[in-house]
Amino acid sequence: DQQVKQNSPSLSVQEGRISILNCDYTNSMFDYFLWYKKYPAEGPTFLISISSIKDKNEDGRFTVFLNKSAKHLSLHIVPSQPGDSAVYFCAASAASRDDKIIFGKGTRLHILP
Amino acid sequence: NAGVTQTPKFQVLKTGQSMTLQCAQDMNHNSMYWYRQDPGMGLRLIYYSASEGTTDKGEVPNGYNVSRLNKREFSLRLESAAPSQTSVYFCASTALGGVNTEAFFGQGTRLTVV
């Protein structure tokens, strides 16, 4: 059973607009959440993270929002740029239990000119 | 600073052959991971190691074995490769497991089993 779900396989957004990528999780023990970006033929690279004690974390153009009651998080990219075209993975861990980091299936983001 | 290094980058195996994927990190990280990436399936955890001498199963451990040789190295072995193990394999490491820290990934090993 999937513990981290990214239900949108792909998303297309106009350059300059806001990109919103969504992620849901089922394990209430998860207490740390991360977003990774992946280009073809490369390993994933860390983008931004959020602890369960917060509901928002911002880093430049990237903001992650966490809604614990809904077990939902989202990544906002604004403004979207051509270099943002990539696959984005949501990940979660339950640090109090073990060292596992579980990933979702990813969302492919296309930034349109 | 190389980060996480995986070898080989590409490999073709015949069904039933065995091989070991190597991974080494030079960041003095405690935790190491092996993932596989398949189309439409995202990154699935095969095995992980919280520290030298310990290993634990992830989401899809069947058909694989691992060895945490020392703090730097974490290898993944396929004893009898099957076409279903055709995938891109990624090794990763973190300083303190999932605790408030990011994972660093290698460049991946593209494995084809024919």
Interface residues (C-beta under 8 A of the other chain):
Chain A: Q6 P9 Y32 L34 A41 E42 G43 P44 T45 F46 S49 S51 F89 A91 S93 A94 A95 D98 D99 K100 I101 I102 F103 G104 K105 G106
Chain B: V4 S31 Y33 Y35 G40 M41 G42 L43 R44 L45 Y48 A50 D56 G58 E59 F90 A92 T94 G97 G98 V99 N100 E102 A103 F104 F105 G106 Q107 G108
